[in-house]
Amino acid sequence: MGTRWSALLYRAEGFDPAPIRHALQIAVDEVDAQMSMWKPDSDLMRLNACPVGEWITVPERLMDDAEAFRAWALEAVAVAHRAGSARGPAKKTSPRKRKPPQ
């Protein structure tokens, strides 16, 4: 599987979009190399395959994203707790049972 991207630019006549195209491709390639679930050598897949207790080196950006997700998840659990929810934000709720028509 690959990653597709597109960009719509409004530009003045004579403007060369090649440098922007190149910069966007570099950014997409970086995210793909770090976060791809389809590439076994991506940083995310290496992290997921790492045995528990073993340390590996990952890019700072991946750690920043992991920390941001952790903070979001902790806040989501806290909100669910404050709201009196018996279930956490990641748990699916059962559909409500409807009374049969009479």
PLY file of the C-alpha trace (Angstrom):
ply
format ascii 1.0
element vertex 102
property float x
property float y
property float z
element edge 101
property int vertex1
property int vertex2
end_header
0.00 0.00 0.00
1.13 3.52 -0.63
0.35 6.97 0.62
-1.34 9.48 -1.63
-1.51 13.19 -1.15
-2.65 16.21 -3.08
-2.38 19.96 -2.71
-4.33 22.71 -4.38
-2.31 25.88 -4.91
-3.44 29.23 -6.15
-0.36 30.79 -7.64
0.77 33.75 -9.63
1.70 33.17 -13.23
5.29 32.01 -13.53
5.40 30.63 -9.98
7.28 27.32 -9.83
5.45 24.82 -7.56
8.29 22.25 -7.73
9.95 23.30 -4.41
6.59 23.09 -2.61
5.84 19.72 -4.21
9.28 18.50 -3.12
8.83 19.75 0.48
5.39 18.15 0.73
6.71 14.83 -0.56
9.53 14.90 2.00
7.00 15.53 4.81
4.75 12.68 3.64
7.73 10.34 3.31
8.82 11.19 6.86
5.39 10.45 8.31
5.15 7.25 6.26
8.59 6.07 7.43
7.67 6.69 11.04
3.99 5.75 11.25
3.24 3.24 8.48
1.38 0.15 9.61
2.13 -1.47 6.23
5.91 -1.15 6.20
7.54 -3.66 8.56
10.60 -1.42 8.93
8.65 1.72 9.90
9.50 3.16 13.31
6.00 2.40 14.63
6.19 -1.25 13.52
9.69 -1.60 15.03
8.35 -0.17 18.29
5.35 -2.52 18.24
7.59 -5.53 17.53
10.05 -4.68 20.30
9.97 -7.16 23.21
8.68 -5.78 26.50
11.50 -4.29 28.54
13.84 -3.85 25.57
14.82 -0.29 24.65
15.00 0.93 21.06
15.74 4.31 19.53
12.86 6.06 17.79
12.65 9.54 16.27
11.79 12.39 18.60
8.72 13.20 16.49
7.30 9.71 17.10
7.85 10.13 20.85
6.15 13.54 20.73
3.14 11.98 18.98
3.03 9.09 21.47
3.16 11.51 24.42
0.41 13.66 22.89
-1.79 10.59 22.45
-1.07 9.47 26.02
-2.07 12.90 27.36
-5.26 12.84 25.26
-6.15 9.33 26.45
-5.60 10.22 30.12
-7.80 13.30 29.76
-10.51 11.27 27.99
-10.53 8.76 30.86
-10.70 11.61 33.40
-13.64 13.19 31.58
-15.46 9.85 31.45
-14.81 9.38 35.17
-16.07 12.88 36.05
-19.17 12.26 33.95
-19.88 9.11 35.93
-19.39 6.83 32.96
-18.99 3.18 33.81
-17.06 2.69 30.59
-13.88 4.28 29.35
-13.74 6.27 26.11
-12.27 3.37 24.13
-14.93 0.83 25.06
-17.84 0.25 22.75
-21.23 0.70 24.28
-24.02 -1.72 23.65
-26.91 -0.46 21.59
-29.93 0.34 23.72
-32.49 -2.37 23.77
-35.74 -1.20 22.28
-39.08 -2.25 23.55
-41.03 -4.20 20.97
-43.94 -2.30 19.43
-47.29 -3.03 21.02
0 1
1 2
2 3
3 4
4 5
5 6
6 7
7 8
8 9
9 10
10 11
11 12
12 13
13 14
14 15
15 16
16 17
17 18
18 19
19 20
20 21
21 22
22 23
23 24
24 25
25 26
26 27
27 28
28 29
29 30
30 31
31 32
32 33
33 34
34 35
35 36
36 37
37 38
38 39
39 40
40 41
41 42
42 43
43 44
44 45
45 46
46 47
47 48
48 49
49 50
50 51
51 52
52 53
53 54
54 55
55 56
56 57
57 58
58 59
59 60
60 61
61 62
62 63
63 64
64 65
65 66
66 67
67 68
68 69
69 70
70 71
71 72
72 73
73 74
74 75
75 76
76 77
77 78
78 79
79 80
80 81
81 82
82 83
83 84
84 85
85 86
86 87
87 88
88 89
89 90
90 91
91 92
92 93
93 94
94 95
95 96
96 97
97 98
98 99
99 100
100 101
